[in-house]
Amino acid sequence: MSGLVEHLQQYLQLRRALGYTLVRAGRLLPRFVAFVHQAAATVITTDLALAWATQSRRGTPAWAAERLRLVRGFARYMHAQDPRTEIPPGTLLPAPRRRRGTPYLYTDADVRALMTAAQTTLAPFKGTTYATLLGLLASTGLRVGEALALADADCDRAAGVLRIRHAKFGKTRLVLLHPSTCAALTTYRHLRERTFRHPRSPTFFVSRAGTRLQYQNVHCTFLSLVRTAGLAHQRPRRPRLHDLRHSFAVATLRDWYRTGVDVDARLPWLSTYLGHVSPSSTYWYLTAHPDLLRLAHRRLERVMEASS
């Protein structure tokens, strides 16, 4: 048993070193190892994996498939250490197909409407905070959590760069800023310093109490701004905060296609800028908007005509 525990620790350490957070695996796989021990087994078998995956109280097929998927990853690792290890077939508990919802793609007018709603309907400091935050998300494609976690020291306005230290997968990256975005951040910083000589939080964005902005509060305020800006009944769905990130990615790809640059060559740039682990994560944005598909198709037609 102790050997399997040690191997699990090594497996999690290796995966996390590659950038994976493994929050769920770190919580569930020790339970699976304990389950193997209780069964008086010395190796992972398909029967044990299936029994553990399907014993969940949640009972949904999707949750059982997810538990088995976690075991499969660990079993593959263990098979290299001990060939007696059985790797459960991926088809044993097929996960229900997950469909990603079509994002709402903001126009420049939409973003201006949200920022105006923040400035005109919220208290002065709060209004500027949300207008600046929304403008930053729209102009950089940051994840909401990354923006809320920014420290004052992470904003180098002179160089026009943000340092993202609390990114997904534990990565740190630099994000270049447009001069207008730098100016807006500088204006907000001056207002924050005048309002709070000694803020209670070191984060760049703070609440009216000088504390760090909480995502739940930001989300609720955003929903109110969506209604005020007249965007609550937009199609194909009501705008979400995360859709600002989708909109940034799609607009960047669309501009590249329209200017005729080599999108495949530049896609790794966008992937790095957005903090994706690989360009494959960024490719999803190609299917997020019909305009991108049409532009990609036209470009393919031109290439084929030129080669014929």
KOLNU-881033 format. One line per field, with one value per residue (C-alpha): x, y, z; residue in three letters; residue number from 1. Coordinates in steps of 0.02 Angstrom, whole numbers, plus 50000, padded with zeros to 5 digits. Example, Ala and Ser with C-alpha at 12.3 -4.5 7.8 and 13.67 -1.06 7.14 Angstrom:
! KOLNU-881033
px 50615 | 50684
py 49775 | 49947
pz 50390 | 50357
residuo ALA | SER
num 1 | 2
This chain:
! KOLNU-881033
px 50000 | 50138 | 50216 | 50054 | 50039 | 50216 | 50187 | 50029 | 50125 | 50258 | 50124 | 50037 | 50203 | 50255 | 50090 | 50090 | 50267 | 50199 | 50074 | 49918 | 49834 | 49751 | 49636 | 49507 | 49636 | 49729 | 49568 | 49497 | 49645 | 49702 | 49526 | 49547 | 49714 | 49630 | 49493 | 49624 | 49703 | 49535 | 49512 | 49679 | 49744 | 49923 | 49893 | 49761 | 49636 | 49494 | 49367 | 49430 | 49431 | 49254 | 49189 | 49264 | 49206 | 49026 | 49009 | 48992 | 48841 | 48817 | 48771 | 48770 | 48850 | 48955 | 49028 | 49066 | 49152 | 49255 | 49311 | 49362 | 49454 | 49560 | 49601 | 49648 | 49778 | 49856 | 49845 | 49940 | 50077 | 50078 | 50082 | 50255 | 50309 | 50218 | 50160 | 50032 | 49931 | 49773 | 49722 | 49531 | 49467 | 49414 | 49249 | 49203 | 49108 | 49092 | 49061 | 48907 | 48956 | 48980 | 48926 | 49006 | 48881 | 48897 | 48975 | 48905 | 49026 | 49030 | 49038 | 49135 | 48967 | 48918 | 49077 | 49052 | 48873 | 48928 | 49064 | 48943 | 48816 | 48949 | 48999 | 48822 | 48729 | 48857 | 48935 | 49080 | 49228 | 49138 | 49084 | 49262 | 49322 | 49200 | 49220 | 49409 | 49395 | 49276 | 49386 | 49538 | 49450 | 49388 | 49557 | 49667 | 49561 | 49616 | 49522 | 49414 | 49509 | 49674 | 49615 | 49546 | 49710 | 49820 | 49931 | 49982 | 50161 | 50101 | 50053 | 50205 | 50119 | 50282 | 50327 | 50147 | 50151 | 50049 | 50128 | 50000 | 50060 | 49899 | 49858 | 49774 | 49891 | 50007 | 50090 | 50159 | 50154 | 50174 | 50031 | 50066 | 49946 | 49882 | 49931 | 49748 | 49732 | 49888 | 49814 | 49651 | 49745 | 49849 | 49693 | 49612 | 49768 | 49773 | 49589 | 49619 | 49766 | 49663 | 49519 | 49622 | 49786 | 49812 | 49701 | 49662 | 49711 | 49868 | 49766 | 49755 | 49565 | 49482 | 49305 | 49231 | 49295 | 49472 | 49465 | 49493 | 49349 | 49259 | 49205 | 49028 | 49003 | 49080 | 48966 | 48809 | 48858 | 48896 | 48722 | 48647 | 48754 | 48700 | 48518 | 48553 | 48650 | 48504 | 48599 | 48499 | 48401 | 48539 | 48559 | 48619 | 48629 | 48639 | 48815 | 48933 | 49090 | 49196 | 49126 | 49238 | 49384 | 49300 | 49266 | 49447 | 49510 | 49384 | 49417 | 49605 | 49585 | 49460 | 49580 | 49721 | 49617 | 49559 | 49736 | 49799 | 49931 | 49979 | 49855 | 49929 | 50099 | 50030 | 49910 | 50044 | 50067 | 49884 | 49888 | 50033 | 49953 | 49791 | 49882 | 49826 | 49928 | 49931 | 49863 | 49733 | 49639 | 49641 | 49580 | 49408 | 49380 | 49381 | 49216 | 49143 | 49091 | 49026 | 49130 | 49291 | 49236 | 49190 | 49355 | 49453 | 49356 | 49389 | 49573 | 49578 | 49493 | 49623 | 49764 | 49689 | 49661 | 49841 | 49909 | 49801
py 50000 | 50121 | 50093 | 50142 | 50296 | 50348 | 50320 | 50426 | 50568 | 50556 | 50553 | 50709 | 50798 | 50760 | 50817 | 50977 | 51014 | 51010 | 51146 | 51049 | 51100 | 50929 | 50993 | 50857 | 50719 | 50770 | 50751 | 50592 | 50481 | 50459 | 50393 | 50270 | 50211 | 50186 | 50087 | 49974 | 49947 | 49903 | 49772 | 49695 | 49717 | 49757 | 49823 | 49924 | 49818 | 49865 | 49787 | 49889 | 50049 | 50020 | 49976 | 50134 | 50247 | 50189 | 50193 | 50383 | 50451 | 50577 | 50431 | 50523 | 50439 | 50594 | 50592 | 50405 | 50431 | 50574 | 50467 | 50327 | 50452 | 50506 | 50325 | 50291 | 50428 | 50360 | 50181 | 50226 | 50298 | 50145 | 50024 | 50091 | 50052 | 49886 | 49796 | 49700 | 49861 | 49857 | 50015 | 50026 | 50046 | 50222 | 50153 | 50069 | 50220 | 50341 | 50517 | 50605 | 50722 | 50895 | 51038 | 51206 | 51347 | 51473 | 51630 | 51803 | 51908 | 52089 | 52234 | 52391 | 52475 | 52339 | 52366 | 52554 | 52530 | 52423 | 52546 | 52692 | 52598 | 52572 | 52755 | 52822 | 52701 | 52647 | 52750 | 52855 | 52749 | 52585 | 52645 | 52687 | 52522 | 52421 | 52527 | 52503 | 52318 | 52287 | 52389 | 52289 | 52122 | 52178 | 52245 | 52103 | 51945 | 51911 | 51784 | 51870 | 51785 | 51845 | 52025 | 52017 | 51941 | 52077 | 52163 | 52344 | 52286 | 52178 | 52332 | 52410 | 52556 | 52635 | 52478 | 52443 | 52267 | 52165 | 52019 | 51881 | 51780 | 51689 | 51613 | 51447 | 51296 | 51398 | 51484 | 51661 | 51767 | 51946 | 52035 | 52186 | 52332 | 52461 | 52640 | 52684 | 52537 | 52596 | 52770 | 52702 | 52597 | 52747 | 52853 | 52719 | 52698 | 52885 | 52881 | 52729 | 52814 | 52970 | 52867 | 52748 | 52805 | 52631 | 52502 | 52343 | 52238 | 52243 | 52201 | 52327 | 52329 | 52357 | 52375 | 52531 | 52461 | 52448 | 52258 | 52137 | 52119 | 51952 | 51861 | 51830 | 52016 | 52061 | 51937 | 52007 | 52186 | 52135 | 52059 | 52224 | 52319 | 52202 | 52243 | 52430 | 52427 | 52343 | 52182 | 52061 | 51986 | 51972 | 51817 | 51680 | 51701 | 51831 | 51903 | 51830 | 51904 | 51766 | 51808 | 51963 | 51842 | 51749 | 51913 | 51968 | 51804 | 51802 | 51985 | 51952 | 51801 | 51893 | 52039 | 51921 | 51834 | 51999 | 52068 | 51908 | 51858 | 51677 | 51634 | 51461 | 51539 | 51671 | 51562 | 51511 | 51698 | 51715 | 51553 | 51617 | 51787 | 51708 | 51588 | 51428 | 51271 | 51236 | 51310 | 51171 | 51263 | 51421 | 51332 | 51315 | 51500 | 51466 | 51375 | 51506 | 51627 | 51601 | 51748 | 51658 | 51500 | 51601 | 51695 | 51534 | 51453 | 51600 | 51595 | 51408 | 51438 | 51570 | 51452 | 51312 | 51427 | 51489 | 51311 | 51248
pz 50000 | 50046 | 49874 | 49785 | 49895 | 49853 | 49668 | 49677 | 49758 | 49622 | 49486 | 49553 | 49577 | 49398 | 49322 | 49425 | 49369 | 49191 | 49236 | 49285 | 49448 | 49475 | 49612 | 49582 | 49554 | 49711 | 49810 | 49732 | 49687 | 49869 | 49902 | 49759 | 49828 | 49998 | 49909 | 49830 | 50001 | 50079 | 49943 | 49995 | 49817 | 49770 | 49593 | 49501 | 49406 | 49290 | 49408 | 49556 | 49453 | 49391 | 49565 | 49640 | 49497 | 49510 | 49700 | 49702 | 49794 | 49656 | 49546 | 49379 | 49227 | 49197 | 49372 | 49364 | 49196 | 49268 | 49416 | 49298 | 49188 | 49336 | 49377 | 49196 | 49200 | 49358 | 49292 | 49134 | 49242 | 49355 | 49207 | 49165 | 49343 | 49360 | 49201 | 49304 | 49316 | 49211 | 49118 | 49112 | 48933 | 48889 | 48821 | 48985 | 49052 | 48907 | 48966 | 48897 | 48759 | 48829 | 48719 | 48745 | 48741 | 48602 | 48676 | 48656 | 48555 | 48612 | 48492 | 48535 | 48565 | 48689 | 48790 | 48790 | 48848 | 48995 | 49045 | 49032 | 49138 | 49271 | 49274 | 49278 | 49392 | 49521 | 49661 | 49594 | 49650 | 49618 | 49447 | 49395 | 49465 | 49360 | 49204 | 49213 | 49251 | 49105 | 48988 | 49040 | 49011 | 48840 | 48782 | 48845 | 48852 | 49031 | 49134 | 49265 | 49407 | 49336 | 49333 | 49510 | 49574 | 49498 | 49626 | 49606 | 49575 | 49430 | 49329 | 49246 | 49162 | 49104 | 49005 | 48958 | 49029 | 49153 | 49245 | 49270 | 49418 | 49466 | 49298 | 49262 | 49278 | 49389 | 49242 | 49244 | 49087 | 49026 | 48938 | 48830 | 48845 | 48722 | 48772 | 48800 | 48920 | 49013 | 49028 | 49098 | 49227 | 49279 | 49301 | 49408 | 49513 | 49551 | 49602 | 49712 | 49799 | 49831 | 49898 | 50005 | 50076 | 50148 | 50059 | 50154 | 50003 | 49894 | 49739 | 49598 | 49597 | 49765 | 49830 | 49910 | 50076 | 50009 | 50006 | 49863 | 49741 | 49762 | 49605 | 49666 | 49698 | 49531 | 49443 | 49526 | 49484 | 49305 | 49284 | 49342 | 49217 | 49077 | 49113 | 49125 | 48961 | 48873 | 48837 | 48944 | 48798 | 48670 | 48562 | 48557 | 48746 | 48882 | 48888 | 49018 | 49093 | 49017 | 48845 | 48846 | 48833 | 48689 | 48602 | 48615 | 48542 | 48400 | 48355 | 48349 | 48236 | 48126 | 48104 | 48058 | 47926 | 47852 | 47840 | 47759 | 47887 | 47917 | 48055 | 48087 | 48117 | 48234 | 48330 | 48457 | 48494 | 48538 | 48636 | 48741 | 48763 | 48825 | 48940 | 48853 | 48880 | 48692 | 48529 | 48525 | 48662 | 48557 | 48400 | 48481 | 48451 | 48263 | 48283 | 48399 | 48262 | 48084 | 48019 | 48064 | 47974 | 47818 | 47821 | 47844 | 47700 | 47584 | 47624 | 47588 | 47421 | 47375 | 47420 | 47317 | 47167 | 47176 | 47180 | 47036
residuo MET | SER | GLY | LEU | VAL | GLU | HIS | LEU | GLN | GLN | TYR | LEU | GLN | LEU | ARG | ARG | ALA | LEU | GLY | TYR | THR | LEU | VAL | ARG | ALA | GLY | ARG | LEU | LEU | PRO | ARG | PHE | VAL | ALA | PHE | VAL | HIS | GLN | ALA | ALA | ALA | THR | VAL | ILE | THR | THR | ASP | LEU | ALA | LEU | ALA | TRP | ALA | THR | GLN | SER | ARG | ARG | GLY | THR | PRO | ALA | TRP | ALA | ALA | GLU | ARG | LEU | ARG | LEU | VAL | ARG | GLY | PHE | ALA | ARG | TYR | MET | HIS | ALA | GLN | ASP | PRO | ARG | THR | GLU | ILE | PRO | PRO | GLY | THR | LEU | LEU | PRO | ALA | PRO | ARG | ARG | ARG | ARG | GLY | THR | PRO | TYR | LEU | TYR | THR | ASP | ALA | ASP | VAL | ARG | ALA | LEU | MET | THR | ALA | ALA | GLN | THR | THR | LEU | ALA | PRO | PHE | LYS | GLY | THR | THR | TYR | ALA | THR | LEU | LEU | GLY | LEU | LEU | ALA | SER | THR | GLY | LEU | ARG | VAL | GLY | GLU | ALA | LEU | ALA | LEU | ALA | ASP | ALA | ASP | CYS | ASP | ARG | ALA | ALA | GLY | VAL | LEU | ARG | ILE | ARG | HIS | ALA | LYS | PHE | GLY | LYS | THR | ARG | LEU | VAL | LEU | LEU | HIS | PRO | SER | THR | CYS | ALA | ALA | LEU | THR | THR | TYR | ARG | HIS | LEU | ARG | GLU | ARG | THR | PHE | ARG | HIS | PRO | ARG | SER | PRO | THR | PHE | PHE | VAL | SER | ARG | ALA | GLY | THR | ARG | LEU | GLN | TYR | GLN | ASN | VAL | HIS | CYS | THR | PHE | LEU | SER | LEU | VAL | ARG | THR | ALA | GLY | LEU | ALA | HIS | GLN | ARG | PRO | ARG | ARG | PRO | ARG | LEU | HIS | ASP | LEU | ARG | HIS | SER | PHE | ALA | VAL | ALA | THR | LEU | ARG | ASP | TRP | TYR | ARG | THR | GLY | VAL | ASP | VAL | ASP | ALA | ARG | LEU | PRO | TRP | LEU | SER | THR | TYR | LEU | GLY | HIS | VAL | SER | PRO | SER | SER | THR | TYR | TRP | TYR | LEU | THR | ALA | HIS | PRO | ASP | LEU | LEU | ARG | LEU | ALA | HIS | ARG | ARG | LEU | GLU | ARG | VAL | MET | GLU | ALA | SER | SER
num 1 | 2 | 3 | 4 | 5 | 6 | 7 | 8 | 9 | 10 | 11 | 12 | 13 | 14 | 15 | 16 | 17 | 18 | 19 | 20 | 21 | 22 | 23 | 24 | 25 | 26 | 27 | 28 | 29 | 30 | 31 | 32 | 33 | 34 | 35 | 36 | 37 | 38 | 39 | 40 | 41 | 42 | 43 | 44 | 45 | 46 | 47 | 48 | 49 | 50 | 51 | 52 | 53 | 54 | 55 | 56 | 57 | 58 | 59 | 60 | 61 | 62 | 63 | 64 | 65 | 66 | 67 | 68 | 69 | 70 | 71 | 72 | 73 | 74 | 75 | 76 | 77 | 78 | 79 | 80 | 81 | 82 | 83 | 84 | 85 | 86 | 87 | 88 | 89 | 90 | 91 | 92 | 93 | 94 | 95 | 96 | 97 | 98 | 99 | 100 | 101 | 102 | 103 | 104 | 105 | 106 | 107 | 108 | 109 | 110 | 111 | 112 | 113 | 114 | 115 | 116 | 117 | 118 | 119 | 120 | 121 | 122 | 123 | 124 | 125 | 126 | 127 | 128 | 129 | 130 | 131 | 132 | 133 | 134 | 135 | 136 | 137 | 138 | 139 | 140 | 141 | 142 | 143 | 144 | 145 | 146 | 147 | 148 | 149 | 150 | 151 | 152 | 153 | 154 | 155 | 156 | 157 | 158 | 159 | 160 | 161 | 162 | 163 | 164 | 165 | 166 | 167 | 168 | 169 | 170 | 171 | 172 | 173 | 174 | 175 | 176 | 177 | 178 | 179 | 180 | 181 | 182 | 183 | 184 | 185 | 186 | 187 | 188 | 189 | 190 | 191 | 192 | 193 | 194 | 195 | 196 | 197 | 198 | 199 | 200 | 201 | 202 | 203 | 204 | 205 | 206 | 207 | 208 | 209 | 210 | 211 | 212 | 213 | 214 | 215 | 216 | 217 | 218 | 219 | 220 | 221 | 222 | 223 | 224 | 225 | 226 | 227 | 228 | 229 | 230 | 231 | 232 | 233 | 234 | 235 | 236 | 237 | 238 | 239 | 240 | 241 | 242 | 243 | 244 | 245 | 246 | 247 | 248 | 249 | 250 | 251 | 252 | 253 | 254 | 255 | 256 | 257 | 258 | 259 | 260 | 261 | 262 | 263 | 264 | 265 | 266 | 267 | 268 | 269 | 270 | 271 | 272 | 273 | 274 | 275 | 276 | 277 | 278 | 279 | 280 | 281 | 282 | 283 | 284 | 285 | 286 | 287 | 288 | 289 | 290 | 291 | 292 | 293 | 294 | 295 | 296 | 297 | 298 | 299 | 300 | 301 | 302 | 303 | 304 | 305 | 306 | 307 | 308
